[in-house]
Amino acid sequence: MPTKTHQKVPDKEMYTIPIADRPPHGPLYSKIFFPILFNFGQIGINSAQILALPLLLIPVFGRKWFDTIIGWTKDGYGRLCTFSIPLHEAFIQEGEGVG
């Protein structure tokens, strides 16, 4: 039964091959789409944190609201990291013919 990958597997371990001589990893669209998606997520999270700063000027409830929004952005960053790892791996595997 033939395997799904038709790429030549190097005879040496990858860490022994100079970087310039290593085979390419993944398709070109994963090298473009993944960083764009991740960076837009980062910019959105950081923008929400910056836009929440004026809440600190409200004397009674401002700090509570600010802490709530920062908690949401921390959760969003964790979800972005959790989502981005399988997404990146899926793009690499699809480019290599696995899956």
C-alpha positions in Angstrom: 0.0 0.0 0.0 1.6 3.3 -1.0 1.9 6.0 1.6 0.3 9.4 1.3 3.5 11.3 1.2 5.6 11.1 -1.9 8.4 13.4 -0.7 11.9 12.1 -0.2 12.7 11.6 3.5 16.3 12.9 4.3 18.8 10.2 5.2 20.2 12.5 8.0 18.5 14.0 11.0 17.1 17.4 10.3 19.3 19.1 12.9 22.5 17.9 11.1 21.5 19.4 7.7 22.4 23.1 7.2 19.3 25.3 7.1 19.9 26.4 3.5 19.9 22.7 2.4 16.8 21.6 4.3 13.7 20.7 2.3 10.8 23.2 2.3 8.1 22.8 4.9 4.4 23.2 3.9 2.7 25.0 1.1 3.2 28.7 0.4 -0.4 29.7 1.4 0.2 28.4 4.9 3.3 30.6 5.2 1.1 33.6 4.2 -2.3 32.8 5.7 -1.2 31.7 9.1 0.9 34.8 10.0 -1.8 37.1 8.7 -4.5 35.4 10.8 -2.4 35.3 13.9 -1.2 38.9 13.6 -4.8 40.1 13.1 -5.8 38.2 16.2 -2.9 39.8 18.2 -3.8 43.3 16.9 -7.4 42.8 17.8 -6.6 41.7 21.4 -4.1 44.5 22.0 -6.5 47.1 20.5 -9.2 45.9 22.9 -6.8 46.3 25.9 -5.8 49.8 24.8 -9.4 50.9 24.2 -10.3 49.7 27.7 -7.8 52.0 29.4 -10.2 55.0 29.6 -12.4 52.8 31.9 -9.8 53.4 34.6 -10.9 57.1 34.7 -14.4 56.1 36.0 -14.1 56.3 39.8 -16.5 53.6 41.1 -17.0 50.8 38.5 -14.1 51.6 36.1 -11.5 49.3 37.6 -14.0 46.4 37.8 -15.0 46.8 34.1 -11.4 47.2 33.1 -10.4 44.0 34.9 -13.3 42.1 33.3 -12.2 43.3 29.8 -8.6 42.3 30.4 -9.8 38.9 31.6 -11.7 38.5 28.3 -8.6 39.5 26.3 -6.5 37.0 28.2 -9.0 34.3 27.4 -9.0 35.4 23.8 -5.2 35.3 23.6 -5.2 31.8 25.1 -7.8 30.7 22.6 -5.8 32.3 19.7 -2.7 30.3 20.8 -4.7 27.1 21.2 -6.4 27.5 17.8 -3.2 28.6 16.0 -1.1 25.5 16.8 -3.5 22.9 15.2 -4.2 25.3 12.3 -0.6 25.7 11.6 0.0 22.0 11.8 -3.0 21.3 9.5 -1.6 23.6 6.9 1.8 21.9 7.0 0.4 18.4 6.9 -1.9 19.3 4.0 1.1 20.7 2.1 3.0 17.5 2.7 0.2 15.3 1.7 -0.7 13.9 5.1 -4.3 13.9 6.1 
